[in-house]
Amino acid sequence: MKTFNDFSGVEGIDKLMECAPYVSELLKDKDNLSKMSDMTWIELGATMYKAHTEACDKLFTALDKKPDTSIGLVSATAQIMSEIFGNKDMIDFFISAGKAKKSSGSVTENTEGEQ
């Protein structure tokens, strides 16, 4: 499975934007992330995959690999979470991307009502 750092240039930008909604969903899971300090990466991977199966599966597809075993699913999710939390710029990017999408939706709704 490719990591976010395996992409660069325009391909990397496209890949980040494709993954942003799925990663944002994971980062908004305050219940599971609040327990993160008490978990190993593998435990976090298992917890997050079970709680966000569809988002994780879409991330795997975007990153060009779909694990086909339970161990692979947990390991791949743990790898993604570790990569994101190991890079403050990446966390900030995905949080900002999630907020920007919300904001743009409300702007569209406001401007449509004014026409």
Secondary structure, 3 states (H helix, E strand, C coil): CCCHHHCCHHHHHHHHHHHHHHHHHHHCCHHHHCCHHHCCHHHHHHHHHHHCHHHHHHHHHHCCCCCCCHHHHHHHHHHHHHHHHCCHHHHHHHHHHHHHHHHHHHHHHHHHHHC
